[in-house]
Amino acid sequence: MSKMKMIIAIAGAVIVSAAGAGGAVWWFMPKPAAAAGAAKKAEPEKAKDGKPVKYVTLDKVIVMLRRGPDENDTHYLSTDLVLSTEASKEKETKENLPLLRSLAVRTLSAYTMKEAAGMTVEQYADQLNKSFDANYEHEHTEKPFVQVMIGKLIIE
């Protein structure tokens, strides 16, 4: 009989483990209301005028920061920029990436390490947006994107 008790105990343990695993799967499954909310969030973002928004990246903008009066070391700033644009202007935005890289380098290389370290990501984005706006206004052309955002920022 001891073998029979051992088999029953093992079978019981297997059944309890399977029930626990099944319960855990059921518990962590997305609920229907949550799935509907996630599907709603998955819709593409729309610009203010209702047109879909596309994102164009400008990777690896690397600049050497100016040296401060008491600095001997060389410091660098590296950033990835993300430009939000309408789908119809995505190609034009991509064609402007070399110009935008040049403007970003000119804007960001004006900072010293102390100034750069004291700025927030939002302040960098604001400065770049102002620089881009001023350039397009100076050239009397329409800016092909809505705004620039910072995807990654490293100051070394």
Buried (B, 14 or more C-beta within 10 A) or exposed (E): EEEEEEEEEEEEEEEEEEEEEEEEEEEEEEEEEEEEEEEEEEEEEEBEEEBEBBBBEBEEBEBEBBEBEEEEEEBEBBBBBBBBBBEEBBEBBBEBBEEBBEBBBEBBEBBBBBEBEEBEEEEBBBBBBEBBEEBBEEEEEEBBBBBBBBBBBEBE
